[in-house]
């Protein structure tokens, strides 16, 4: 079994009650649900930060879409929205 680290956090009583209801309904522990939520949050934010870094690197290299490319995308989305 992998090692785990104990972390203490404070929750608003209403959120704690919602968490307990979810834990009961899903037959999972409160700790499991909190760890899963944190895992998802970290994964999403790591991905987002990496994509931002890539975008900044592209911009630093001057790798931008041309005006014609931007216009094509706008037209495509405008047609879809109509």
MARMI-637338 format. One record per residue (C-alpha): residue in three letters; residue number from 0; x, y, z. Coordinates in steps of 0.05 Angstrom, whole numbers, always signed. Layout:
@resn ALA	resi NUM	X X	Y Y	Z Z;
...
% end
This chain:
@resn UNK	resi 0	X +0	Y +0	Z +0;
@resn UNK	resi 1	X +28	Y +68	Z -19;
@resn UNK	resi 2	X +45	Y +116	Z +36;
@resn UNK	resi 3	X -3	Y +173	Z +48;
@resn UNK	resi 4	X +3	Y +238	Z +85;
@resn UNK	resi 5	X -48	Y +265	Z +134;
@resn UNK	resi 6	X -73	Y +335	Z +118;
@resn UNK	resi 7	X -121	Y +374	Z +161;
@resn UNK	resi 8	X -170	Y +423	Z +131;
@resn UNK	resi 9	X -228	Y +465	Z +153;
@resn UNK	resi 10	X -295	Y +460	Z +118;
@resn UNK	resi 11	X -357	Y +502	Z +123;
@resn UNK	resi 12	X -408	Y +461	Z +162;
@resn UNK	resi 13	X -457	Y +462	Z +103;
@resn UNK	resi 14	X -403	Y +435	Z +56;
@resn UNK	resi 15	X -383	Y +382	Z +107;
@resn UNK	resi 16	X -455	Y +359	Z +111;
@resn UNK	resi 17	X -460	Y +355	Z +35;
@resn UNK	resi 18	X -395	Y +316	Z +34;
@resn UNK	resi 19	X -421	Y +267	Z +85;
@resn UNK	resi 20	X -485	Y +257	Z +45;
@resn UNK	resi 21	X -444	Y +244	Z -17;
@resn UNK	resi 22	X -399	Y +196	Z +20;
@resn UNK	resi 23	X -460	Y +157	Z +45;
@resn UNK	resi 24	X -493	Y +156	Z -23;
@resn UNK	resi 25	X -430	Y +133	Z -59;
@resn UNK	resi 26	X -408	Y +86	Z -3;
@resn UNK	resi 27	X -341	Y +120	Z -2;
@resn UNK	resi 28	X -304	Y +151	Z +56;
@resn UNK	resi 29	X -300	Y +226	Z +65;
@resn UNK	resi 30	X -224	Y +220	Z +58;
@resn UNK	resi 31	X -231	Y +184	Z -8;
@resn UNK	resi 32	X -277	Y +237	Z -37;
@resn UNK	resi 33	X -233	Y +294	Z -13;
@resn UNK	resi 34	X -170	Y +261	Z -41;
@resn UNK	resi 35	X -206	Y +249	Z -108;
@resn UNK	resi 36	X -229	Y +321	Z -111;
@resn UNK	resi 37	X -158	Y +347	Z -97;
@resn UNK	resi 38	X -129	Y +298	Z -148;
@resn UNK	resi 39	X -177	Y +325	Z -202;
@resn UNK	resi 40	X -163	Y +397	Z -183;
@resn UNK	resi 41	X -88	Y +388	Z -186;
@resn UNK	resi 42	X -91	Y +350	Z -251;
@resn UNK	resi 43	X -134	Y +403	Z -284;
@resn UNK	resi 44	X -92	Y +461	Z -260;
@resn UNK	resi 45	X -26	Y +427	Z -279;
@resn UNK	resi 46	X -54	Y +417	Z -349;
@resn UNK	resi 47	X -78	Y +489	Z -354;
@resn UNK	resi 48	X -11	Y +517	Z -330;
@resn UNK	resi 49	X +28	Y +475	Z -379;
@resn UNK	resi 50	X -17	Y +498	Z -437;
@resn UNK	resi 51	X -7	Y +571	Z -415;
@resn UNK	resi 52	X +68	Y +561	Z -414;
@resn UNK	resi 53	X +66	Y +531	Z -484;
@resn UNK	resi 54	X +25	Y +590	Z -508;
@resn UNK	resi 55	X +74	Y +640	Z -478;
@resn UNK	resi 56	X +133	Y +603	Z -510;
@resn UNK	resi 57	X +97	Y +605	Z -577;
@resn UNK	resi 58	X +84	Y +679	Z -568;
@resn UNK	resi 59	X +156	Y +692	Z -548;
@resn UNK	resi 60	X +177	Y +658	Z -614;
@resn UNK	resi 61	X +128	Y +702	Z -652;
@resn UNK	resi 62	X +87	Y +642	Z -671;
@resn UNK	resi 63	X +19	Y +675	Z -679;
@resn UNK	resi 64	X -41	Y +660	Z -723;
@resn UNK	resi 65	X -45	Y +705	Z -784;
@resn UNK	resi 66	X -103	Y +753	Z -793;
@resn UNK	resi 67	X -131	Y +708	Z -847;
@resn UNK	resi 68	X -129	Y +647	Z -801;
@resn UNK	resi 69	X -164	Y +685	Z -746;
@resn UNK	resi 70	X -217	Y +710	Z -794;
@resn UNK	resi 71	X -230	Y +639	Z -819;
@resn UNK	resi 72	X -241	Y +614	Z -748;
@resn UNK	resi 73	X -289	Y +672	Z -733;
@resn UNK	resi 74	X -329	Y +659	Z -795;
@resn UNK	resi 75	X -333	Y +585	Z -779;
@resn UNK	resi 76	X -360	Y +597	Z -709;
@resn UNK	resi 77	X -406	Y +653	Z -732;
@resn UNK	resi 78	X -438	Y +605	Z -782;
@resn UNK	resi 79	X -447	Y +552	Z -728;
@resn UNK	resi 80	X -478	Y +602	Z -680;
@resn UNK	resi 81	X -530	Y +624	Z -732;
% end
